[in-house]
């Protein structure tokens, strides 16, 4: 089935602070119904409009309560509730914002990854709008977008890049490479390992391309994880020994980050 692009960035926005607040509430209560009640009845998000809160909740459901092939909300909520550096916390969240929205992911791959590879490391809102127009040739749903919606979506896309450290602050338009930190790498690596129990399955995940973690960076991070006592790792060309020091990802979150 062909992917349909939608203007999700306008519905709930980026809302990193709100996302962390909802995840922490989920980690405390373990119930989406209770989190929703707290947001709407006790206003834990501090908003003045129920409509805004509903948009944020829908965005949260899209990102964390659907099966994206990433660690589920129970594990994400535990992870963001630890004493992580803020940059590492943002990196844990970034894949959920990316993978949950096919249009964001497509523009990220086409306009960010491609430009960093070819050293055309700038991006403007006008270029994003032109790319939406190009995509509309194969995605007729985009032809129904008014010009103001395309411009608004493009601004939201650049805001997302800036919030996750992939572009310099406004009004600059220079793209920045994603330098994944050890904690978010381990979070996703151990999840892939736990699901497949295969080094090469974890090694070959598409997520590493999205996070700009090439083979050299992955090897560096695996070596760093061994130094930190998270796993044992030895490699000689295609011969690999990898074994986590914890029973599962939940155990690593609880004890490995202490």
Helices and strands as residue ranges (DSSP letters): G 8-10, H 16-29, H 32-41, H 50-64, H 73-80, H 86-99, H 102-107, I 108-113, H 114-118, H 125-135, G 140-144, H 147-163, H 182-196, H 199-203, H 207-210, H 215-227, E 231-236, E 239-244, H 249-251, I 252-256
